[in-house]
Amino acid sequence: MSEDITTTVWTPRTLAEAADVTTSYIRLLLSTNKLRGQKMGGVWIIPYEEGQRWLDEHTAQSKSKDAALTTEA
């Protein structure tokens, strides 16, 4: 039985939706090698582990910024 591709890789759209950022931003990260992925048939594919690592870091950074803004107010 084959695995569902949606659980093994991210696309710029699915990762952008999960992180609440634009797909353009995800593609920028990919094209500047700040996020690891590869183009297959003109479509960026991001390994699941890489996308999850970036998402975890992005979420942590967002929480840090929110906390800093709250303490400044």
Order of alpha helices (4+ residues) and beta strands (2+ residues): beta-alpha-alpha-beta-beta-alpha
